[in-house]
Amino acid sequence: MSAELPASRFLRALLLRTELTPSGLFVTLDTEKVKLACVSKGWSLMELARKAEVSRPTLAGIMRGQRVRPRTAFKLSDALRRGESLQDGESAVSWLTSPDPRE
């Protein structure tokens, strides 16, 4: 059995909030989890933007807490989910399922 999370579950783990507006559905990502995922992969935020095929200004807005369309959030989560970890055998499950240090 693989330790990798399905794409939809991985995305849900990164979500902080969803908002349905007259303009459509928007999501806000948990920036701490995004940063932690990048660290676990050995990536900079610029590298994440490149691998997810989103612009640097878009990622900068996300990291400031701006809401985005679900498609953009999925691109980021998919890049993080598929990316290679720094340590052998480490997977996205390890940082998503570990206790929140803020609790």
Gaussian input, Z-matrix of N, CA and C with variables (Angstrom, degrees):
# hf/3-21g

backbone

0 1
 N
 C     1     B1
 C     2     B2     1     A1
 N     3     B3     2     A2     1     D1
 C     4     B4     3     A3     2     D2
 C     5     B5     4     A4     3     D3
 N     6     B6     5     A5     4     D4
 C     7     B7     6     A6     5     D5
 C     8     B8     7     A7     6     D6
 N     9     B9     8     A8     7     D7
 C    10    B10     9     A9     8     D8
 C    11    B11    10    A10     9     D9
 N    12    B12    11    A11    10    D10
 C    13    B13    12    A12    11    D11
 C    14    B14    13    A13    12    D12
 N    15    B15    14    A14    13    D13
 C    16    B16    15    A15    14    D14
 C    17    B17    16    A16    15    D15
 N    18    B18    17    A17    16    D16
 C    19    B19    18    A18    17    D17
 C    20    B20    19    A19    18    D18
 N    21    B21    20    A20    19    D19
 C    22    B22    21    A21    20    D20
 C    23    B23    22    A22    21    D21
 N    24    B24    23    A23    22    D22
 C    25    B25    24    A24    23    D23
 C    26    B26    25    A25    24    D24
 N    27    B27    26    A26    25    D25
 C    28    B28    27    A27    26    D26
 C    29    B29    28    A28    27    D27
 N    30    B30    29    A29    28    D28
 C    31    B31    30    A30    29    D29
 C    32    B32    31    A31    30    D30
 N    33    B33    32    A32    31    D31
 C    34    B34    33    A33    32    D32
 C    35    B35    34    A34    33    D33
 N    36    B36    35    A35    34    D34
 C    37    B37    36    A36    35    D35
 C    38    B38    37    A37    36    D36
 N    39    B39    38    A38    37    D37
 C    40    B40    39    A39    38    D38
 C    41    B41    40    A40    39    D39
 N    42    B42    41    A41    40    D40
 C    43    B43    42    A42    41    D41
 C    44    B44    43    A43    42    D42
 N    45    B45    44    A44    43    D43
 C    46    B46    45    A45    44    D44
 C    47    B47    46    A46    45    D45
 N    48    B48    47    A47    46    D46
 C    49    B49    48    A48    47    D47
 C    50    B50    49    A49    48    D48
 N    51    B51    50    A50    49    D49
 C    52    B52    51    A51    50    D50
 C    53    B53    52    A52    51    D51
 N    54    B54    53    A53    52    D52
 C    55    B55    54    A54    53    D53
 C    56    B56    55    A55    54    D54
 N    57    B57    56    A56    55    D55
 C    58    B58    57    A57    56    D56
 C    59    B59    58    A58    57    D57
 N    60    B60    59    A59    58    D58
 C    61    B61    60    A60    59    D59
 C    62    B62    61    A61    60    D60
 N    63    B63    62    A62    61    D61
 C    64    B64    63    A63    62    D62
 C    65    B65    64    A64    63    D63
 N    66    B66    65    A65    64    D64
 C    67    B67    66    A66    65    D65
 C    68    B68    67    A67    66    D66
 N    69    B69    68    A68    67    D67
 C    70    B70    69    A69    68    D68
 C    71    B71    70    A70    69    D69
 N    72    B72    71    A71    70    D70
 C    73    B73    72    A72    71    D71
 C    74    B74    73    A73    72    D72
 N    75    B75    74    A74    73    D73
 C    76    B76    75    A75    74    D74
 C    77    B77    76    A76    75    D75
 N    78    B78    77    A77    76    D76
 C    79    B79    78    A78    77    D77
 C    80    B80    79    A79    78    D78
 N    81    B81    80    A80    79    D79
 C    82    B82    81    A81    80    D80
 C    83    B83    82    A82    81    D81
 N    84    B84    83    A83    82    D82
 C    85    B85    84    A84    83    D83
 C    86    B86    85    A85    84    D84
 N    87    B87    86    A86    85    D85
 C    88    B88    87    A87    86    D86
 C    89    B89    88    A88    87    D87
 N    90    B90    89    A89    88    D88
 C    91    B91    90    A90    89    D89
 C    92    B92    91    A91    90    D90
 N    93    B93    92    A92    91    D91
 C    94    B94    93    A93    92    D92
 C    95    B95    94    A94    93    D93
 N    96    B96    95    A95    94    D94
 C    97    B97    96    A96    95    D95
 C    98    B98    97    A97    96    D96
 N    99    B99    98    A98    97    D97
 C   100   B100    99    A99    98    D98
 C   101   B101   100   A100    99    D99
 N   102   B102   101   A101   100   D100
 C   103   B103   102   A102   101   D101
 C   104   B104   103   A103   102   D102
 N   105   B105   104   A104   103   D103
 C   106   B106   105   A105   104   D104
 C   107   B107   106   A106   105   D105
 N   108   B108   107   A107   106   D106
 C   109   B109   108   A108   107   D107
 C   110   B110   109   A109   108   D108
 N   111   B111   110   A110   109   D109
 C   112   B112   111   A111   110   D110
 C   113   B113   112   A112   111   D111
 N   114   B114   113   A113   112   D112
 C   115   B115   114   A114   113   D113
 C   116   B116   115   A115   114   D114
 N   117   B117   116   A116   115   D115
 C   118   B118   117   A117   116   D116
 C   119   B119   118   A118   117   D117
 N   120   B120   119   A119   118   D118
 C   121   B121   120   A120   119   D119
 C   122   B122   121   A121   120   D120
 N   123   B123   122   A122   121   D121
 C   124   B124   123   A123   122   D122
 C   125   B125   124   A124   123   D123
 N   126   B126   125   A125   124   D124
 C   127   B127   126   A126   125   D125
 C   128   B128   127   A127   126   D126
 N   129   B129   128   A128   127   D127
 C   130   B130   129   A129   128   D128
 C   131   B131   130   A130   129   D129
 N   132   B132   131   A131   130   D130
 C   133   B133   132   A132   131   D131
 C   134   B134   133   A133   132   D132
 N   135   B135   134   A134   133   D133
 C   136   B136   135   A135   134   D134
 C   137   B137   136   A136   135   D135
 N   138   B138   137   A137   136   D136
 C   139   B139   138   A138   137   D137
 C   140   B140   139   A139   138   D138
 N   141   B141   140   A140   139   D139
 C   142   B142   141   A141   140   D140
 C   143   B143   142   A142   141   D141
 N   144   B144   143   A143   142   D142
 C   145   B145   144   A144   143   D143
 C   146   B146   145   A145   144   D144
 N   147   B147   146   A146   145   D145
 C   148   B148   147   A147   146   D146
 C   149   B149   148   A148   147   D147
 N   150   B150   149   A149   148   D148
 C   151   B151   150   A150   149   D149
 C   152   B152   151   A151   150   D150
 N   153   B153   152   A152   151   D151
 C   154   B154   153   A153   152   D152
 C   155   B155   154   A154   153   D153
 N   156   B156   155   A155   154   D154
 C   157   B157   156   A156   155   D155
 C   158   B158   157   A157   156   D156
 N   159   B159   158   A158   157   D157
 C   160   B160   159   A159   158   D158
 C   161   B161   160   A160   159   D159
 N   162   B162   161   A161   160   D160
 C   163   B163   162   A162   161   D161
 C   164   B164   163   A163   162   D162
 N   165   B165   164   A164   163   D163
 C   166   B166   165   A165   164   D164
 C   167   B167   166   A166   165   D165
 N   168   B168   167   A167   166   D166
 C   169   B169   168   A168   167   D167
 C   170   B170   169   A169   168   D168
 N   171   B171   170   A170   169   D169
 C   172   B172   171   A171   170   D170
 C   173   B173   172   A172   171   D171
 N   174   B174   173   A173   172   D172
 C   175   B175   174   A174   173   D173
 C   176   B176   175   A175   174   D174
 N   177   B177   176   A176   175   D175
 C   178   B178   177   A177   176   D176
 C   179   B179   178   A178   177   D177
 N   180   B180   179   A179   178   D178
 C   181   B181   180   A180   179   D179
 C   182   B182   181   A181   180   D180
 N   183   B183   182   A182   181   D181
 C   184   B184   183   A183   182   D182
 C   185   B185   184   A184   183   D183
 N   186   B186   185   A185   184   D184
 C   187   B187   186   A186   185   D185
 C   188   B188   187   A187   186   D186
 N   189   B189   188   A188   187   D187
 C   190   B190   189   A189   188   D188
 C   191   B191   190   A190   189   D189
 N   192   B192   191   A191   190   D190
 C   193   B193   192   A192   191   D191
 C   194   B194   193   A193   192   D192
 N   195   B195   194   A194   193   D193
 C   196   B196   195   A195   194   D194
 C   197   B197   196   A196   195   D195
 N   198   B198   197   A197   196   D196
 C   199   B199   198   A198   197   D197
 C   200   B200   199   A199   198   D198
 N   201   B201   200   A200   199   D199
 C   202   B202   201   A201   200   D200
 C   203   B203   202   A202   201   D201
 N   204   B204   203   A203   202   D202
 C   205   B205   204   A204   203   D203
 C   206   B206   205   A205   204   D204
 N   207   B207   206   A206   205   D205
 C   208   B208   207   A207   206   D206
 C   209   B209   208   A208   207   D207
 N   210   B210   209   A209   208   D208
 C   211   B211   210   A210   209   D209
 C   212   B212   211   A211   210   D210
 N   213   B213   212   A212   211   D211
 C   214   B214   213   A213   212   D212
 C   215   B215   214   A214   213   D213
 N   216   B216   215   A215   214   D214
 C   217   B217   216   A216   215   D215
 C   218   B218   217   A217   216   D216
 N   219   B219   218   A218   217   D217
 C   220   B220   219   A219   218   D218
 C   221   B221   220   A220   219   D219
 N   222   B222   221   A221   220   D220
 C   223   B223   222   A222   221   D221
 C   224   B224   223   A223   222   D222
 N   225   B225   224   A224   223   D223
 C   226   B226   225   A225   224   D224
 C   227   B227   226   A226   225   D225
 N   228   B228   227   A227   226   D226
 C   229   B229   228   A228   227   D227
 C   230   B230   229   A229   228   D228
 N   231   B231   230   A230   229   D229
 C   232   B232   231   A231   230   D230
 C   233   B233   232   A232   231   D231
 N   234   B234   233   A233   232   D232
 C   235   B235   234   A234   233   D233
 C   236   B236   235   A235   234   D234
 N   237   B237   236   A236   235   D235
 C   238   B238   237   A237   236   D236
 C   239   B239   238   A238   237   D237
 N   240   B240   239   A239   238   D238
 C   241   B241   240   A240   239   D239
 C   242   B242   241   A241   240   D240
 N   243   B243   242   A242   241   D241
 C   244   B244   243   A243   242   D242
 C   245   B245   244   A244   243   D243
 N   246   B246   245   A245   244   D244
 C   247   B247   246   A246   245   D245
 C   248   B248   247   A247   246   D246
 N   249   B249   248   A248   247   D247
 C   250   B250   249   A249   248   D248
 C   251   B251   250   A250   249   D249
 N   252   B252   251   A251   250   D250
 C   253   B253   252   A252   251   D251
 C   254   B254   253   A253   252   D252
 N   255   B255   254   A254   253   D253
 C   256   B256   255   A255   254   D254
 C   257   B257   256   A256   255   D255
 N   258   B258   257   A257   256   D256
 C   259   B259   258   A258   257   D257
 C   260   B260   259   A259   258   D258
 N   261   B261   260   A260   259   D259
 C   262   B262   261   A261   260   D260
 C   263   B263   262   A262   261   D261
 N   264   B264   263   A263   262   D262
 C   265   B265   264   A264   263   D263
 C   266   B266   265   A265   264   D264
 N   267   B267   266   A266   265   D265
 C   268   B268   267   A267   266   D266
 C   269   B269   268   A268   267   D267
 N   270   B270   269   A269   268   D268
 C   271   B271   270   A270   269   D269
 C   272   B272   271   A271   270   D270
 N   273   B273   272   A272   271   D271
 C   274   B274   273   A273   272   D272
 C   275   B275   274   A274   273   D273
 N   276   B276   275   A275   274   D274
 C   277   B277   276   A276   275   D275
 C   278   B278   277   A277   276   D276
 N   279   B279   278   A278   277   D277
 C   280   B280   279   A279   278   D278
 C   281   B281   280   A280   279   D279
 N   282   B282   281   A281   280   D280
 C   283   B283   282   A282   281   D281
 C   284   B284   283   A283   282   D282
 N   285   B285   284   A284   283   D283
 C   286   B286   285   A285   284   D284
 C   287   B287   286   A286   285   D285
 N   288   B288   287   A287   286   D286
 C   289   B289   288   A288   287   D287
 C   290   B290   289   A289   288   D288
 N   291   B291   290   A290   289   D289
 C   292   B292   291   A291   290   D290
 C   293   B293   292   A292   291   D291
 N   294   B294   293   A293   292   D292
 C   295   B295   294   A294   293   D293
 C   296   B296   295   A295   294   D294
 N   297   B297   296   A296   295   D295
 C   298   B298   297   A297   296   D296
 C   299   B299   298   A298   297   D297
 N   300   B300   299   A299   298   D298
 C   301   B301   300   A300   299   D299
 C   302   B302   301   A301   300   D300
 N   303   B303   302   A302   301   D301
 C   304   B304   303   A303   302   D302
 C   305   B305   304   A304   303   D303
 N   306   B306   305   A305   304   D304
 C   307   B307   306   A306   305   D305
 C   308   B308   307   A307   306   D306

   B1=1.4518
   B2=1.5267
   B3=1.2877
   B4=1.4564
   B5=1.5260
   B6=1.3354
   B7=1.4571
   B8=1.5196
   B9=1.3251
   B10=1.4581
   B11=1.5260
   B12=1.3241
   B13=1.4557
   B14=1.5170
   B15=1.3321
   B16=1.4649
   B17=1.5308
   B18=1.3192
   B19=1.4644
   B20=1.5183
   B21=1.3197
   B22=1.4729
   B23=1.5228
   B24=1.3224
   B25=1.4667
   B26=1.5282
   B27=1.3121
   B28=1.4610
   B29=1.5256
   B30=1.3239
   B31=1.4643
   B32=1.5242
   B33=1.3191
   B34=1.4656
   B35=1.5186
   B36=1.3355
   B37=1.4592
   B38=1.5344
   B39=1.3143
   B40=1.4717
   B41=1.5269
   B42=1.3269
   B43=1.4633
   B44=1.5187
   B45=1.3023
   B46=1.4470
   B47=1.5230
   B48=1.3407
   B49=1.4737
   B50=1.5297
   B51=1.3267
   B52=1.4589
   B53=1.5215
   B54=1.3079
   B55=1.4613
   B56=1.5285
   B57=1.3142
   B58=1.4576
   B59=1.5250
   B60=1.3239
   B61=1.4561
   B62=1.5275
   B63=1.3219
   B64=1.4645
   B65=1.5333
   B66=1.3398
   B67=1.4672
   B68=1.5157
   B69=1.3289
   B70=1.4578
   B71=1.5098
   B72=1.3196
   B73=1.4563
   B74=1.5239
   B75=1.3284
   B76=1.4576
   B77=1.5146
   B78=1.3354
   B79=1.4577
   B80=1.5184
   B81=1.3216
   B82=1.4599
   B83=1.5177
   B84=1.3261
   B85=1.4573
   B86=1.5210
   B87=1.3162
   B88=1.4591
   B89=1.5264
   B90=1.3230
   B91=1.4653
   B92=1.5241
   B93=1.3121
   B94=1.4658
   B95=1.5266
   B96=1.3158
   B97=1.4711
   B98=1.5165
   B99=1.3227
   B100=1.4713
   B101=1.5250
   B102=1.3308
   B103=1.4727
   B104=1.5233
   B105=1.3145
   B106=1.4586
   B107=1.5220
   B108=1.3175
   B109=1.4650
   B110=1.5216
   B111=1.3257
   B112=1.4718
   B113=1.5262
   B114=1.3132
   B115=1.4631
   B116=1.5228
   B117=1.3322
   B118=1.4689
   B119=1.5284
   B120=1.3215
   B121=1.4649
   B122=1.5223
   B123=1.3306
   B124=1.4579
   B125=1.5178
   B126=1.3348
   B127=1.4588
   B128=1.5197
   B129=1.3140
   B130=1.4629
   B131=1.5262
   B132=1.3151
   B133=1.4637
   B134=1.5299
   B135=1.3233
   B136=1.4655
   B137=1.5332
   B138=1.3257
   B139=1.4633
   B140=1.5278
   B141=1.3323
   B142=1.4581
   B143=1.5268
   B144=1.3249
   B145=1.4680
   B146=1.5292
   B147=1.3105
   B148=1.4703
   B149=1.5283
   B150=1.3319
   B151=1.4636
   B152=1.5267
   B153=1.3391
   B154=1.4615
   B155=1.5252
   B156=1.3182
   B157=1.4648
   B158=1.5265
   B159=1.3485
   B160=1.4674
   B161=1.5266
   B162=1.3062
   B163=1.4618
   B164=1.5285
   B165=1.3164
   B166=1.4737
   B167=1.5218
   B168=1.3487
   B169=1.4651
   B170=1.5308
   B171=1.3288
   B172=1.4601
   B173=1.5245
   B174=1.3332
   B175=1.4616
   B176=1.5313
   B177=1.3193
   B178=1.4707
   B179=1.5275
   B180=1.3195
   B181=1.4608
   B182=1.5169
   B183=1.3182
   B184=1.4681
   B185=1.5216
   B186=1.3228
   B187=1.4560
   B188=1.5367
   B189=1.3331
   B190=1.4756
   B191=1.5284
   B192=1.3253
   B193=1.4542
   B194=1.5130
   B195=1.3334
   B196=1.4582
   B197=1.5238
   B198=1.2985
   B199=1.4628
   B200=1.5244
   B201=1.3268
   B202=1.4658
   B203=1.5211
   B204=1.2952
   B205=1.4557
   B206=1.5308
   B207=1.3231
   B208=1.4653
   B209=1.5288
   B210=1.3157
   B211=1.4684
   B212=1.5270
   B213=1.3158
   B214=1.4634
   B215=1.5251
   B216=1.3226
   B217=1.4710
   B218=1.5270
   B219=1.3343
   B220=1.4576
   B221=1.5272
   B222=1.3237
   B223=1.4620
   B224=1.5266
   B225=1.3334
   B226=1.4642
   B227=1.5186
   B228=1.3161
   B229=1.4667
   B230=1.5249
   B231=1.3241
   B232=1.4535
   B233=1.5252
   B234=1.3242
   B235=1.4697
   B236=1.5242
   B237=1.3309
   B238=1.4570
   B239=1.5293
   B240=1.2956
   B241=1.4659
   B242=1.5247
   B243=1.3206
   B244=1.4649
   B245=1.5207
   B246=1.3270
   B247=1.4600
   B248=1.5102
   B249=1.3064
   B250=1.4517
   B251=1.5212
   B252=1.3116
   B253=1.4549
   B254=1.5202
   B255=1.3165
   B256=1.4525
   B257=1.5241
   B258=1.3372
   B259=1.4456
   B260=1.5253
   B261=1.3262
   B262=1.4610
   B263=1.5163
   B264=1.3139
   B265=1.4511
   B266=1.5089
   B267=1.3227
   B268=1.4615
   B269=1.5196
   B270=1.3048
   B271=1.4578
   B272=1.5133
   B273=1.3124
   B274=1.4562
   B275=1.5155
   B276=1.3219
   B277=1.4629
   B278=1.5205
   B279=1.3265
   B280=1.4581
   B281=1.5161
   B282=1.3172
   B283=1.4608
   B284=1.5217
   B285=1.3208
   B286=1.4551
   B287=1.5171
   B288=1.3242
   B289=1.4528
   B290=1.5212
   B291=1.3267
   B292=1.4665
   B293=1.5354
   B294=1.3358
   B295=1.4816
   B296=1.5168
   B297=1.3042
   B298=1.4527
   B299=1.5309
   B300=1.3376
   B301=1.4630
   B302=1.5304
   B303=1.3287
   B304=1.4728
   B305=1.5178
   B306=1.3381
   B307=1.4734
   B308=1.4989
   A1=109.76
   A2=117.52
   A3=122.53
   A4=111.22
   A5=115.11
   A6=120.38
   A7=111.67
   A8=116.95
   A9=120.27
   A10=110.90
   A11=115.82
   A12=120.86
   A13=110.77
   A14=118.20
   A15=120.17
   A16=109.23
   A17=115.88
   A18=120.90
   A19=112.73
   A20=118.39
   A21=120.09
   A22=111.48
   A23=117.54
   A24=120.49
   A25=110.12
   A26=116.43
   A27=120.72
   A28=110.28
   A29=116.49
   A30=120.45
   A31=110.57
   A32=117.75
   A33=120.88
   A34=111.66
   A35=116.93
   A36=120.36
   A37=111.76
   A38=117.06
   A39=120.94
   A40=113.10
   A41=117.31
   A42=120.71
   A43=112.26
   A44=115.50
   A45=121.68
   A46=109.93
   A47=114.98
   A48=119.26
   A49=109.10
   A50=115.19
   A51=121.15
   A52=107.79
   A53=115.43
   A54=120.47
   A55=109.32
   A56=115.58
   A57=120.89
   A58=107.78
   A59=115.99
   A60=122.10
   A61=108.38
   A62=117.57
   A63=119.25
   A64=112.49
   A65=116.86
   A66=121.36
   A67=112.86
   A68=117.51
   A69=120.41
   A70=112.15
   A71=115.46
   A72=122.81
   A73=110.07
   A74=115.82
   A75=122.65
   A76=108.35
   A77=116.05
   A78=121.12
   A79=109.70
   A80=114.62
   A81=121.96
   A82=106.19
   A83=116.58
   A84=121.41
   A85=110.88
   A86=115.67
   A87=122.68
   A88=106.84
   A89=116.74
   A90=120.92
   A91=112.40
   A92=117.45
   A93=119.73
   A94=110.99
   A95=117.19
   A96=120.22
   A97=111.32
   A98=117.01
   A99=119.93
   A100=109.15
   A101=117.14
   A102=120.78
   A103=110.92
   A104=116.60
   A105=121.18
   A106=111.32
   A107=116.59
   A108=120.42
   A109=110.70
   A110=116.43
   A111=119.79
   A112=110.78
   A113=116.68
   A114=120.36
   A115=110.39
   A116=116.38
   A117=119.24
   A118=111.91
   A119=116.97
   A120=121.59
   A121=111.91
   A122=116.53
   A123=119.68
   A124=112.22
   A125=116.88
   A126=122.34
   A127=111.17
   A128=115.27
   A129=121.02
   A130=107.37
   A131=115.97
   A132=118.97
   A133=110.32
   A134=116.80
   A135=120.09
   A136=110.22
   A137=116.03
   A138=119.00
   A139=110.80
   A140=117.19
   A141=120.28
   A142=110.29
   A143=117.19
   A144=120.74
   A145=110.68
   A146=115.98
   A147=120.20
   A148=110.97
   A149=116.96
   A150=120.55
   A151=112.13
   A152=117.19
   A153=121.09
   A154=111.93
   A155=116.60
   A156=122.62
   A157=111.75
   A158=114.36
   A159=120.58
   A160=106.75
   A161=116.27
   A162=119.45
   A163=110.39
   A164=115.26
   A165=119.57
   A166=111.25
   A167=119.57
   A168=118.61
   A169=112.99
   A170=117.29
   A171=120.22
   A172=110.09
   A173=117.02
   A174=120.21
   A175=110.54
   A176=117.12
   A177=119.76
   A178=110.14
   A179=117.41
   A180=120.83
   A181=111.77
   A182=116.53
   A183=120.60
   A184=109.70
   A185=116.58
   A186=120.52
   A187=112.01
   A188=116.85
   A189=121.09
   A190=111.21
   A191=116.55
   A192=120.47
   A193=115.22
   A194=117.09
   A195=119.06
   A196=110.55
   A197=115.68
   A198=120.62
   A199=109.91
   A200=114.98
   A201=121.33
   A202=109.04
   A203=115.86
   A204=121.48
   A205=108.74
   A206=116.79
   A207=119.86
   A208=113.68
   A209=118.18
   A210=121.28
   A211=111.19
   A212=117.39
   A213=121.26
   A214=110.32
   A215=116.51
   A216=120.57
   A217=110.05
   A218=116.32
   A219=119.38
   A220=110.87
   A221=118.17
   A222=120.83
   A223=110.47
   A224=116.26
   A225=119.69
   A226=111.46
   A227=116.46
   A228=118.81
   A229=110.92
   A230=117.28
   A231=120.16
   A232=111.27
   A233=116.95
   A234=120.25
   A235=110.34
   A236=117.23
   A237=120.51
   A238=111.44
   A239=116.59
   A240=120.54
   A241=111.13
   A242=116.59
   A243=120.71
   A244=113.07
   A245=117.41
   A246=121.30
   A247=113.38
   A248=114.95
   A249=121.35
   A250=110.01
   A251=116.12
   A252=122.39
   A253=110.19
   A254=115.17
   A255=120.62
   A256=111.22
   A257=116.65
   A258=121.54
   A259=110.41
   A260=116.04
   A261=120.46
   A262=109.61
   A263=115.37
   A264=120.51
   A265=115.10
   A266=118.76
   A267=120.51
   A268=108.70
   A269=115.75
   A270=119.60
   A271=108.98
   A272=115.20
   A273=120.18
   A274=111.74
   A275=117.36
   A276=120.83
   A277=110.58
   A278=117.83
   A279=120.78
   A280=112.88
   A281=118.92
   A282=119.01
   A283=112.21
   A284=118.39
   A285=120.23
   A286=112.55
   A287=117.04
   A288=119.73
   A289=112.50
   A290=118.05
   A291=119.06
   A292=108.80
   A293=115.51
   A294=118.39
   A295=111.28
   A296=115.17
   A297=121.35
   A298=108.24
   A299=118.61
   A300=120.37
   A301=113.26
   A302=116.84
   A303=119.93
   A304=111.72
   A305=117.39
   A306=120.33
   A307=111.12
   D1=130.46
   D2=-178.14
   D3=-75.73
   D4=145.02
   D5=178.58
   D6=-87.25
   D7=-2.16
   D8=-177.32
   D9=-77.44
   D10=135.49
   D11=178.15
   D12=-75.73
   D13=145.15
   D14=172.23
   D15=-62.11
   D16=153.83
   D17=-175.58
   D18=-55.59
   D19=-43.62
   D20=-176.82
   D21=-67.24
   D22=-38.44
   D23=179.34
   D24=-69.62
   D25=-38.62
   D26=178.11
   D27=-61.93
   D28=-44.46
   D29=178.54
   D30=-61.84
   D31=-45.18
   D32=179.27
   D33=-59.00
   D34=-34.07
   D35=179.40
   D36=-67.15
   D37=-26.01
   D38=179.87
   D39=-88.48
   D40=-16.39
   D41=-175.37
   D42=-73.48
   D43=136.83
   D44=174.25
   D45=-100.58
   D46=-39.99
   D47=-176.19
   D48=-158.34
   D49=148.94
   D50=171.52
   D51=-120.54
   D52=149.85
   D53=-177.33
   D54=-143.37
   D55=123.92
   D56=175.84
   D57=-100.40
   D58=118.83
   D59=-178.33
   D60=-120.13
   D61=171.05
   D62=174.37
   D63=-59.19
   D64=-23.35
   D65=178.79
   D66=-84.37
   D67=-9.77
   D68=179.67
   D69=129.21
   D70=-169.71
   D71=-178.49
   D72=-88.27
   D73=135.23
   D74=176.55
   D75=-130.95
   D76=152.69
   D77=177.24
   D78=-130.55
   D79=154.84
   D80=173.40
   D81=-121.17
   D82=131.00
   D83=-179.03
   D84=-92.46
   D85=151.59
   D86=174.67
   D87=-76.49
   D88=104.53
   D89=-174.00
   D90=-64.19
   D91=-31.96
   D92=178.06
   D93=-64.84
   D94=-39.84
   D95=177.85
   D96=-68.99
   D97=-35.54
   D98=176.93
   D99=-64.71
   D100=-46.01
   D101=178.60
   D102=-61.40
   D103=-45.31
   D104=-179.92
   D105=-61.09
   D106=-40.58
   D107=178.11
   D108=-63.78
   D109=-41.48
   D110=178.06
   D111=-62.82
   D112=-43.72
   D113=178.91
   D114=-61.16
   D115=-42.61
   D116=-178.60
   D117=-65.59
   D118=-24.59
   D119=178.41
   D120=-91.42
   D121=-13.55
   D122=-175.29
   D123=78.49
   D124=25.05
   D125=-176.53
   D126=-104.33
   D127=149.35
   D128=166.83
   D129=-85.47
   D130=167.37
   D131=176.18
   D132=-64.99
   D133=-33.32
   D134=177.88
   D135=-64.04
   D136=-38.66
   D137=178.19
   D138=-67.49
   D139=-38.71
   D140=176.21
   D141=-60.21
   D142=-45.47
   D143=179.35
   D144=-58.12
   D145=-42.64
   D146=-179.83
   D147=-65.37
   D148=-47.67
   D149=-177.87
   D150=-67.06
   D151=-31.81
   D152=-179.93
   D153=-86.79
   D154=-8.16
   D155=-178.63
   D156=59.26
   D157=46.22
   D158=171.37
   D159=-120.90
   D160=155.94
   D161=-177.93
   D162=-73.17
   D163=155.26
   D164=176.37
   D165=-61.20
   D166=-41.39
   D167=177.05
   D168=-61.81
   D169=-35.95
   D170=177.39
   D171=-63.88
   D172=-46.63
   D173=-179.97
   D174=-65.53
   D175=-37.86
   D176=177.60
   D177=-61.33
   D178=-41.35
   D179=177.12
   D180=-63.26
   D181=-42.81
   D182=177.63
   D183=-59.16
   D184=-43.02
   D185=-177.40
   D186=-71.69
   D187=-15.25
   D188=172.79
   D189=-91.66
   D190=1.73
   D191=177.70
   D192=93.37
   D193=10.63
   D194=178.08
   D195=-71.90
   D196=146.08
   D197=178.75
   D198=-80.40
   D199=152.76
   D200=-179.51
   D201=-138.69
   D202=168.96
   D203=175.43
   D204=-70.44
   D205=150.78
   D206=179.63
   D207=-56.07
   D208=-34.10
   D209=179.89
   D210=-60.32
   D211=-40.78
   D212=178.94
   D213=-66.70
   D214=-42.72
   D215=177.99
   D216=-62.26
   D217=-39.64
   D218=179.36
   D219=-64.63
   D220=-40.03
   D221=178.89
   D222=-58.01
   D223=-43.71
   D224=179.17
   D225=-66.50
   D226=-47.64
   D227=-177.45
   D228=-65.41
   D229=-36.65
   D230=179.29
   D231=-66.00
   D232=-41.73
   D233=177.34
   D234=-62.27
   D235=-42.99
   D236=179.27
   D237=-67.82
   D238=-39.60
   D239=-178.78
   D240=-66.57
   D241=-38.88
   D242=-176.82
   D243=-85.17
   D244=-17.85
   D245=-174.11
   D246=-65.94
   D247=156.57
   D248=178.82
   D249=-82.81
   D250=140.00
   D251=177.87
   D252=-82.94
   D253=160.21
   D254=174.87
   D255=-68.61
   D256=-46.65
   D257=-176.82
   D258=-91.34
   D259=140.79
   D260=177.12
   D261=-61.56
   D262=135.82
   D263=176.46
   D264=82.38
   D265=-9.37
   D266=179.38
   D267=-76.52
   D268=141.94
   D269=177.96
   D270=-131.86
   D271=172.82
   D272=178.06
   D273=-61.58
   D274=-26.23
   D275=-179.43
   D276=-59.07
   D277=-37.15
   D278=-174.55
   D279=-60.82
   D280=-41.34
   D281=-178.91
   D282=-87.03
   D283=-23.47
   D284=178.99
   D285=-79.20
   D286=-29.68
   D287=-175.81
   D288=-99.66
   D289=-6.20
   D290=178.40
   D291=-74.13
   D292=152.08
   D293=-178.73
   D294=-61.67
   D295=147.64
   D296=178.24
   D297=-72.98
   D298=121.14
   D299=-178.66
   D300=-65.03
   D301=-16.89
   D302=179.75
   D303=-79.81
   D304=-11.48
   D305=-177.17
   D306=-91.81

